[in-house]
Amino acid sequence: MSVRLEINLRKIHHNAHVLVERLAVYGISVTGIAKATLGSPAIAEVFLEAGVTMLGDSRIENIEKMKKANISAPMSLIRSPMLSQIERTVEFSDTSFNTELEIIIALSRAAKLVNRTHGIVLMVELGDLREGIMPDDVEDMVRSIIKLPNIEFKGIGANLACRNGVSPDAINMAELSALADSIDNTFGIAMSIVSGGNSSNLEWIFSELTAGHIGRINNLRLGEAILLGRNPLDREPIEGLYTDVFKLIGEIIEFKVKPSQPWGEIAHAAFGTPSPIRNQGDISQALLAIGEQDTDTEGLSPPPGFKVLGASSDHIILNAKENHLAIGDEIAFGVNYSALLRSMTSPFVSKVI
């Protein structure tokens, strides 16, 4: 078989169900984030079977793919829509996450033309400095939004730990809750969504210090925790979840004994300046037909007894140590989030469920 990503749906269902059940104790619903799976309808179905109440993706193309596969669930575009995709956003997503009034006005116009109502969640900046309205500006934005035709203001949200690694904690989550209370009181509304963040929020939610003190947070957007069973803040396994849902399989195309150190004048390699290599004498070197064009090779975990020595566009180089291999043998790697994301995106990696 070709280079492939093997996907265990049973383990995805288990992880999603466990997290849905644990969060339900706190009154928190789960939006299953499909972006790392390229909007896979099969995986989306498993999310829903496990109790996820809404599906989310950062690409409208993936949402369109799920809609056209007859996935029946509310869909949220969790990255602010592009002006060039406003009509598509209104057609295929029920809700979008936004920070710019210009874009929300465009959504209102597009929704009115097709006689639809489009939901809006405003993202609030809480310190990670990616997307978000500054907290002091949110009420003015809400005041403008609730006047727009064919727009339903659904609530507010935040995103942390993606750009600068700022962790969700009692302070920034309390700020989001206080802002939700202030908006409801000012405008006489009751927001249906206060989306606290992503998989990085789980440690805060499940800590004893916050038990019963989560404020207004009633939704989390979970992708990595479900798919990889790990806490994004430190990549440690989450108790009770599978961490081996995905396996990336590569095939050996060369297996030879070679020196461990290169020789000749050293310049730039395909992906920058190579790191110095410690001389280990001759080694058993395996060359696999998979590379940076297929995945993030630094995000791969080889099986015991192997070590990744390096990679180029189309190859991974392994120290096979004491393993006796043959041409055509396959090696199965574990993947982290970036390796999963790029493997799912690559047309050269078959996806096998």
C-alpha positions as CSV (number, residue, x, y, z in Angstrom):
1,M,0.0,0.0,0.0
2,S,1.0,3.6,-0.4
3,V,2.0,6.0,2.4
4,R,-1.1,6.2,4.5
5,L,-2.7,7.6,7.7
6,E,-4.6,4.9,9.6
7,I,-7.5,6.3,11.6
8,N,-9.3,4.4,14.4
9,L,-12.9,5.7,14.6
10,R,-13.6,3.6,17.7
11,K,-10.9,5.4,19.6
12,I,-12.2,8.8,18.4
13,H,-15.7,8.0,19.5
14,H,-14.3,6.9,22.9
15,N,-12.3,10.1,23.4
16,A,-15.2,12.4,22.3
17,H,-17.7,10.6,24.5
18,V,-15.5,10.7,27.6
19,L,-14.9,14.5,27.1
20,V,-18.6,15.2,26.4
21,E,-19.6,13.3,29.5
22,R,-17.0,15.0,31.8
23,L,-17.9,18.5,30.6
24,A,-21.6,17.9,30.9
25,V,-21.1,17.8,34.6
26,Y,-20.1,21.5,34.4
27,G,-22.9,22.4,32.0
28,I,-20.5,22.7,29.1
29,S,-21.3,21.6,25.5
30,V,-18.7,20.5,23.0
31,T,-18.2,21.9,19.5
32,G,-16.2,19.2,17.7
33,I,-13.5,20.9,15.6
34,A,-13.0,19.1,12.2
35,K,-10.2,21.1,10.7
36,A,-7.4,18.7,11.5
37,T,-9.4,16.0,9.7
38,L,-10.0,18.1,6.6
39,G,-13.7,18.0,7.3
40,S,-13.9,14.2,7.1
41,P,-17.6,13.3,7.0
42,A,-16.8,9.9,8.6
43,I,-15.1,11.5,11.6
44,A,-17.8,14.2,11.9
45,E,-20.4,11.4,12.2
46,V,-18.4,9.8,15.0
47,F,-18.2,13.2,16.8
48,L,-22.0,13.5,16.6
49,E,-22.6,9.9,17.7
50,A,-20.4,10.6,20.8
51,G,-22.6,13.5,21.9
52,V,-20.9,16.6,20.3
53,T,-23.6,19.2,19.7
54,M,-22.0,21.3,17.0
55,L,-19.3,21.0,14.4
56,G,-16.7,23.7,13.8
57,D,-14.0,24.3,11.2
58,S,-11.7,27.2,10.2
59,R,-12.2,26.6,6.5
60,I,-15.6,27.1,4.8
61,E,-14.5,24.5,2.2
62,N,-14.5,21.8,4.9
63,I,-17.9,22.9,6.2
64,E,-19.2,22.8,2.7
65,K,-17.8,19.3,2.3
66,M,-19.6,18.1,5.4
67,K,-22.8,19.7,4.4
68,K,-22.8,18.2,1.0
69,A,-22.2,14.8,2.7
70,N,-25.5,15.3,4.5
71,I,-23.9,15.7,7.9
72,S,-26.9,17.0,10.0
73,A,-25.6,19.4,12.7
74,P,-25.2,23.1,13.4
75,M,-22.0,24.3,11.7
76,S,-19.7,27.1,12.9
77,L,-16.9,28.8,10.9
78,I,-14.5,29.4,13.8
79,R,-12.1,31.7,11.8
80,S,-13.4,35.1,10.8
81,P,-14.9,34.9,7.3
82,M,-13.0,36.4,4.4
83,L,-14.9,39.1,2.5
84,S,-14.3,37.1,-0.7
85,Q,-16.2,34.1,0.9
86,I,-19.2,35.9,2.5
87,E,-21.9,34.4,0.4
88,R,-20.4,30.9,0.8
89,T,-20.2,31.5,4.6
90,V,-23.9,32.4,4.8
91,E,-24.9,29.4,2.6
92,F,-23.0,26.7,4.4
93,S,-22.4,27.8,8.0
94,D,-25.0,28.6,10.6
95,T,-22.7,30.7,12.8
96,S,-19.4,32.4,12.3
97,F,-16.8,33.8,14.8
98,N,-16.0,37.4,14.1
99,T,-14.0,40.5,15.2
100,E,-14.7,43.0,12.4
101,L,-17.9,45.0,12.0
102,E,-17.3,45.4,8.2
103,I,-17.4,41.6,7.8
104,I,-20.5,41.3,9.9
105,I,-22.3,44.0,7.9
106,A,-21.4,42.0,4.7
107,L,-22.8,38.8,6.3
108,S,-26.0,40.7,7.1
109,R,-26.4,41.8,3.5
110,A,-25.7,38.4,2.1
111,A,-28.1,36.7,4.6
112,K,-30.8,39.2,3.7
113,L,-30.5,38.4,0.0
114,V,-31.2,34.7,0.6
115,N,-33.7,35.3,3.4
116,R,-31.5,33.5,6.0
117,T,-30.4,34.4,9.6
118,H,-26.7,34.0,10.3
119,G,-25.4,33.6,13.9
120,I,-22.5,35.7,15.2
121,V,-20.1,34.9,18.0
122,L,-17.7,37.8,18.9
123,M,-14.2,36.8,19.8
124,V,-12.6,38.7,22.6
125,E,-8.9,39.3,23.0
126,L,-7.7,38.0,26.4
127,G,-3.9,38.1,26.0
128,D,-2.7,35.6,23.4
129,L,-2.8,38.3,20.7
130,R,-4.2,36.4,17.8
131,E,-7.9,37.2,17.0
132,G,-10.2,39.2,19.2
133,I,-11.9,42.5,20.0
134,M,-10.3,44.4,23.0
135,P,-12.7,43.9,26.0
136,D,-13.4,47.6,26.3
137,D,-14.7,47.7,22.7
138,V,-17.1,44.7,22.9
139,E,-20.2,46.5,24.1
140,D,-20.0,49.1,21.2
141,M,-19.7,46.2,18.8
142,V,-22.7,44.4,20.2
143,R,-24.7,47.6,20.0
144,S,-24.0,47.8,16.3
145,I,-24.6,44.1,15.6
146,I,-28.0,43.8,17.2
147,K,-29.4,46.4,14.8
148,L,-28.4,44.5,11.7
149,P,-31.1,42.6,9.8
150,N,-30.8,38.8,9.3
151,I,-28.1,38.6,12.0
152,E,-28.5,36.8,15.4
153,F,-26.0,37.8,18.1
154,K,-25.3,34.5,19.8
155,G,-22.6,35.2,22.2
156,I,-18.9,35.7,22.8
157,G,-15.8,33.6,22.8
158,A,-12.1,33.6,23.4
159,N,-9.0,31.8,22.1
160,L,-5.8,31.2,24.0
161,A,-2.6,29.1,23.8
162,C,-2.4,29.2,20.0
163,R,-0.1,32.1,19.2
164,N,1.8,32.9,22.3
165,G,0.9,30.0,24.6
166,V,-1.1,32.1,27.1
167,S,-2.9,29.6,29.3
168,P,-6.6,29.7,30.2
169,D,-6.9,30.4,33.9
170,A,-9.2,31.6,36.6
171,I,-8.4,35.3,35.8
172,N,-8.9,35.4,32.1
173,M,-11.9,33.1,32.2
174,A,-13.5,35.2,34.9
175,E,-12.9,38.3,32.7
176,L,-14.9,36.5,29.9
177,S,-17.7,35.6,32.2
178,A,-17.9,39.1,33.6
179,L,-18.1,40.5,30.1
180,A,-20.9,38.1,29.3
181,D,-22.8,39.3,32.4
182,S,-22.2,42.9,31.5
183,I,-23.5,42.5,27.9
184,D,-26.6,40.6,29.0
185,N,-27.4,43.3,31.6
186,T,-26.7,46.2,29.3
187,F,-28.8,44.9,26.4
188,G,-31.4,42.9,28.2
189,I,-30.4,39.7,26.4
190,A,-29.3,36.2,27.4
191,M,-26.5,35.0,25.3
192,S,-26.7,31.3,24.3
193,I,-22.9,30.8,23.8
194,V,-20.0,31.7,25.9
195,S,-17.2,29.7,24.3
196,G,-14.2,29.7,26.7
197,G,-11.7,28.3,24.2
198,N,-10.2,25.1,22.9
199,S,-8.6,21.9,24.2
200,S,-6.1,24.0,26.2
201,N,-9.0,24.9,28.5
202,L,-9.5,21.4,29.8
203,E,-6.8,21.6,32.5
204,W,-8.4,24.6,34.0
205,I,-11.9,23.1,33.8
206,F,-10.9,19.9,35.4
207,S,-8.7,21.3,38.1
208,E,-10.1,21.1,41.7
209,L,-9.6,24.8,42.1
210,T,-12.2,25.7,39.5
211,A,-14.7,22.9,40.3
212,G,-18.0,24.7,40.4
213,H,-16.5,28.1,39.6
214,I,-16.5,28.2,35.8
215,G,-18.7,31.2,35.6
216,R,-20.6,31.7,32.3
217,I,-18.5,29.3,30.2
218,N,-20.9,26.9,28.5
219,N,-19.0,25.7,25.4
220,L,-15.5,24.5,24.4
221,R,-14.2,23.9,20.9
222,L,-12.3,20.6,21.0
223,G,-10.2,19.1,18.3
224,E,-6.7,18.0,19.6
225,A,-8.0,16.6,22.9
226,I,-10.5,14.3,21.0
227,L,-8.2,13.3,18.2
228,L,-4.9,12.9,20.0
229,G,-5.9,12.5,23.6
230,R,-3.5,15.1,24.9
231,N,-3.4,18.4,26.7
232,P,-2.1,21.0,24.2
233,L,-0.5,23.0,27.0
234,D,2.2,20.3,27.7
235,R,1.2,17.5,25.3
236,E,0.8,15.1,28.3
237,P,-1.9,12.4,27.9
238,I,-5.3,13.1,29.2
239,E,-6.4,10.4,31.7
240,G,-8.7,7.9,30.2
241,L,-8.2,8.9,26.5
242,Y,-6.4,7.1,23.7
243,T,-3.3,8.8,22.3
244,D,-2.8,6.5,19.4
245,V,-5.9,7.2,17.2
246,F,-3.7,7.9,14.2
247,K,-0.7,6.1,12.7
248,L,1.3,7.4,9.8
249,I,2.8,4.5,7.8
250,G,5.8,4.9,5.6
251,E,7.6,2.4,3.3
252,I,11.3,1.6,3.2
253,I,12.9,2.3,-0.2
254,E,16.6,2.0,0.8
255,F,18.3,0.1,3.7
256,K,22.1,0.3,3.9
257,V,25.0,0.5,6.4
258,K,26.4,4.1,6.1
259,P,28.7,6.4,8.1
260,S,26.8,8.5,10.6
261,Q,28.6,11.7,9.6
262,P,28.5,13.4,6.3
263,W,31.8,14.3,4.5
264,G,32.7,17.2,2.3
265,E,32.1,21.0,2.6
266,I,28.9,21.7,4.5
267,A,26.5,24.4,3.2
268,H,22.7,24.9,3.4
269,A,20.5,21.8,3.2
270,A,17.0,21.7,1.6
271,F,15.4,23.2,4.7
272,G,18.1,25.4,6.1
273,T,21.4,24.9,8.0
274,P,21.8,21.3,9.2
275,S,22.6,20.7,12.8
276,P,26.0,19.2,13.7
277,I,25.9,15.4,13.8
278,R,27.7,13.3,16.5
279,N,29.9,10.6,15.0
280,Q,28.5,7.2,15.9
281,G,30.5,5.2,13.4
282,D,28.6,3.2,10.8
283,I,24.9,2.8,11.3
284,S,22.0,0.9,9.7
285,Q,20.2,3.7,7.8
286,A,16.7,3.3,6.5
287,L,15.3,5.7,3.9
288,L,11.5,6.0,3.8
289,A,9.3,7.4,1.0
290,I,7.7,10.2,3.0
291,G,8.9,13.7,3.8
292,E,8.2,17.3,4.6
293,Q,5.8,17.6,1.7
294,D,3.6,14.9,3.4
295,T,3.9,15.8,7.1
296,D,5.7,17.6,9.8
297,T,8.5,15.2,10.2
298,E,9.5,16.8,13.6
299,G,6.1,15.8,14.9
300,L,6.5,12.1,14.3
301,S,7.2,9.5,17.0
302,P,9.0,6.4,15.6
303,P,8.5,3.0,17.2
304,P,10.9,1.8,19.9
305,G,14.3,0.9,18.5
306,F,14.3,3.6,15.8
307,K,15.5,7.2,15.7
308,V,14.6,9.9,13.1
309,L,17.9,11.3,11.9
310,G,16.5,13.9,9.5
311,A,14.2,14.5,6.6
312,S,14.0,16.3,3.2
313,S,11.0,17.0,1.0
314,D,10.4,13.4,0.0
315,H,12.4,11.3,2.5
316,I,12.7,10.4,6.2
317,I,16.1,9.0,7.3
318,L,16.0,6.6,10.2
319,N,18.7,5.0,12.3
320,A,17.3,1.4,12.4
321,K,19.8,0.5,15.2
322,E,19.6,-3.3,15.7
323,N,16.5,-3.8,13.6
324,H,16.8,-6.0,10.5
325,L,14.7,-4.6,7.7
326,A,14.0,-5.2,4.1
327,I,13.0,-3.1,1.1
328,G,9.2,-2.7,1.2
329,D,8.9,-3.0,5.0
330,E,6.7,-0.5,6.7
331,I,7.3,1.7,9.7
332,A,4.4,3.1,11.8
333,F,4.8,6.6,13.4
334,G,2.7,8.3,16.0
335,V,1.8,11.9,15.1
336,N,1.4,15.2,17.0
337,Y,-1.0,17.9,16.0
338,S,1.1,19.5,13.3
339,A,2.1,16.2,11.8
340,L,-1.6,15.1,11.7
341,L,-2.7,18.4,10.2
342,R,-0.2,18.2,7.4
343,S,-0.7,14.5,6.8
344,M,-4.4,15.0,6.4
345,T,-3.8,17.9,3.9
346,S,-1.3,16.0,1.8
347,P,-2.7,14.4,-1.4
348,F,0.1,11.9,-1.3
349,V,-1.0,10.4,2.0
350,S,-3.9,8.0,1.7
351,K,-6.5,8.1,4.6
352,V,-7.5,4.7,5.7
353,I,-10.4,4.4,8.2
